[in-house]
Amino acid sequence: MDNSSYTNPFLDETSFFNRIVLGASLPTRMWDPLPHVLQTWLRNYIAAVFIYFVSGFFWCFYIYYLKHNVYLPKDAIPSRQAMLLQISVAMKAMPWYCALPTISEFMVESGWTRCFARIGDVSWLAYLEYSVVYLVIVEFGIYWMHRELHDIKPLYKYLHATHHIYNKENTLSPFAGLAFHPLDGILQAVPHVITLFLVPTHFKTHIFLLFVEAIWTANIHDCIHGKLWPVMGAGYHTIHHITYRHNYGHFTVWMDWMFGTLRHPLDDDSKKI
């Protein structure tokens, strides 16, 4: 198989995604003359901003207004000022965040990774096996990246501390999920890209999981404990913001359990009684 026959399906897919998102958002004359890589960055930026605001506003409206005093007491609801600050930090970082998926798509289109375009290229069983391995490596990588952002003092001081100014229940909100220093947010997403070189990965699944990050980070900053083990819900992540030394994991608590940093929300509740 020549290289063009391998990479063309990926280029066709990213071009299709660009046409769908940009065509629905902007006049054709504004984006069609741009080089493909800039179209991809612009598509990622528009999609990321859309997901951030829709998921954030929807979830805030639901938990702070429709379910007022049901999930959270009134004194645990963050102020409008705190949420606007989180939005401001996230919007300043968003153009930089979107560089990472743009670079990863360029590497896939160039044939540098182990991505495959269609599940039929491998089989459903192989797809599921590869996806599990992908998620395990990503979980491991994000856990250690996040932990080192705490343990290495300059990284914490100059990068991760930007996110940890939100360290109480009444300052955390779904909008805090992407309120990072730009380099901090990129570093924590890098395991998604590194894994493309290690494990055969379905390209559309990779893109989907990158954008699930935006929704997921909104969810784990809402201070509501979902109580669905082994999911790293907001109950666990709120403890991380309070203690700084526990629950570094991302989608699950497994890495914290394996490496001795797990602290369960029920343990904290029992100490308050």
SVG drawing of the C-alpha trace seen along z (x, -y; Angstrom):
<svg xmlns="http://www.w3.org/2000/svg" viewBox="-36 -39 47 48">
<polyline fill="none" stroke="black" stroke-width="0.4" points="0.0,0.0 1.5,-3.4 1.6,-6.2 -1.1,-8.3 -3.6,-5.5 -3.0,-5.3 -3.2,-9.0 -5.9,-10.1 -8.8,-8.8 -7.6,-10.9 -7.3,-14.0 -10.7,-13.4 -12.1,-13.0 -10.5,-16.2 -11.6,-18.1 -15.1,-16.9 -15.1,-18.0 -13.8,-21.4 -16.5,-21.9 -19.3,-20.9 -18.1,-23.1 -16.8,-26.1 -19.6,-26.0 -22.2,-26.2 -20.3,-29.0 -18.7,-31.3 -19.2,-32.6 -17.2,-30.4 -15.1,-33.3 -13.7,-33.7 -12.3,-30.2 -12.1,-28.5 -8.9,-30.3 -7.0,-29.3 -4.5,-26.5 -5.8,-23.2 -4.0,-23.3 -5.4,-26.7 -8.9,-25.5 -8.4,-22.6 -7.2,-24.9 -10.2,-27.2 -12.6,-24.3 -11.1,-23.0 -11.4,-26.4 -15.0,-27.0 -16.0,-23.5 -14.1,-23.8 -15.7,-27.1 -19.1,-25.9 -18.8,-22.7 -17.3,-24.7 -20.2,-27.3 -23.0,-24.9 -22.0,-22.3 -21.1,-24.9 -24.2,-27.0 -26.5,-24.0 -25.0,-22.3 -24.9,-25.6 -28.5,-26.3 -29.6,-22.8 -27.7,-22.5 -27.8,-26.2 -31.2,-27.2 -33.5,-24.3 -32.2,-22.1 -31.5,-25.0 -30.6,-23.7 -31.1,-20.1 -27.5,-19.1 -25.7,-22.0 -26.5,-24.3 -26.8,-27.9 -23.5,-28.8 -21.7,-26.3 -22.9,-27.9 -20.1,-29.9 -20.5,-33.6 -21.1,-35.1 -17.8,-36.9 -15.9,-33.6 -17.5,-32.0 -16.7,-35.0 -13.1,-34.8 -13.0,-31.1 -14.5,-31.9 -11.9,-34.6 -9.0,-32.3 -10.4,-29.5 -11.0,-31.9 -7.4,-33.2 -6.1,-29.7 -8.5,-28.2 -6.6,-29.3 -3.5,-27.5 -5.4,-24.4 -6.6,-24.0 -3.1,-23.8 -2.7,-20.3 -5.5,-18.5 -4.4,-20.5 -0.9,-19.2 -2.1,-15.7 -4.3,-15.7 -1.4,-16.9 0.7,-14.0 -2.1,-11.5 -2.6,-13.0 1.1,-12.7 1.2,-9.0 3.4,-9.4 1.1,-7.7 -0.5,-4.2 -4.0,-5.5 -6.5,-3.6 -9.4,-5.2 -12.1,-2.6 -13.0,0.0 -13.3,2.5 -9.6,2.1 -8.9,4.1 -12.2,5.7 -14.6,4.8 -12.8,7.0 -9.4,5.5 -11.0,2.0 -12.3,2.6 -9.0,4.1 -7.0,1.1 -9.5,-1.3 -9.1,0.2 -5.3,0.1 -5.5,-3.5 -7.6,-4.6 -5.3,-2.8 -2.2,-4.6 -4.0,-7.9 -5.2,-7.4 -1.7,-6.5 -0.1,-9.5 -2.6,-12.1 -2.3,-10.8 1.5,-11.2 1.5,-14.4 -1.0,-15.9 0.9,-14.6 4.2,-16.0 2.5,-19.4 2.0,-19.3 5.2,-17.7 7.7,-19.7 7.5,-23.1 8.3,-25.4 5.6,-23.6 3.1,-24.1 4.0,-27.8 4.1,-29.0 1.6,-26.7 -0.8,-24.6 -1.4,-27.2 -3.5,-29.2 -6.1,-26.4 -5.8,-25.9 -7.0,-29.3 -10.4,-27.5 -9.9,-25.4 -13.3,-25.6 -16.7,-24.3 -18.1,-27.8 -15.4,-28.8 -15.6,-25.6 -18.0,-25.5 -18.3,-23.7 -16.5,-26.7 -13.4,-26.0 -12.9,-22.8 -10.8,-24.5 -9.5,-27.4 -5.8,-26.5 -2.6,-28.1 -2.4,-27.2 0.7,-25.1 -0.8,-23.3 -3.9,-22.3 -1.8,-21.2 0.6,-19.1 -2.4,-17.2 -3.8,-16.4 -0.4,-15.3 -0.9,-11.6 -3.8,-11.5 -1.3,-12.4 1.6,-10.2 -0.6,-7.2 -1.2,-7.6 2.4,-6.5 2.1,-3.5 -1.3,-1.9 -3.3,-1.4 -6.1,-4.0 -9.3,-4.7 -8.9,-8.3 -12.5,-9.4 -12.5,-7.9 -9.4,-9.9 -11.0,-13.1 -14.1,-12.3 -12.3,-11.6 -10.3,-14.8 -13.5,-16.8 -15.1,-14.7 -12.4,-16.2 -14.1,-19.5 -17.4,-18.0 -15.7,-15.8 -13.7,-18.5 -16.9,-20.6 -18.6,-17.6 -15.8,-17.0 -15.7,-20.6 -19.4,-20.8 -18.8,-19.5 -21.6,-16.9 -20.5,-13.4 -21.9,-11.0 -21.1,-7.9 -20.4,-5.7 -17.3,-3.6 -14.6,-3.6 -15.5,-6.9 -13.5,-9.9 -16.5,-12.0 -16.7,-15.5 -16.7,-14.2 -13.2,-12.9 -12.0,-15.9 -13.3,-18.3 -11.1,-16.6 -8.2,-17.1 -8.9,-20.9 -9.1,-21.0 -6.1,-18.7 -3.9,-19.1 -2.4,-15.7 -5.1,-13.2 -7.2,-12.1 -5.0,-13.1 -6.8,-10.7 -8.9,-11.6 -11.7,-9.4 -11.3,-6.8 -9.8,-6.4 -7.7,-3.3 -4.4,-5.1 -4.9,-6.8 -5.8,-3.4 -2.7,-1.8 -0.2,-4.5 -1.6,-5.3 -3.2,-8.7 -6.9,-7.8 -9.1,-9.6 -12.8,-8.7 -15.5,-11.3 -17.3,-9.1 -14.1,-9.2 -14.3,-13.0 -18.0,-12.9 -17.5,-10.7 -15.0,-13.1 -17.6,-15.9 -20.1,-13.9"/>
</svg>
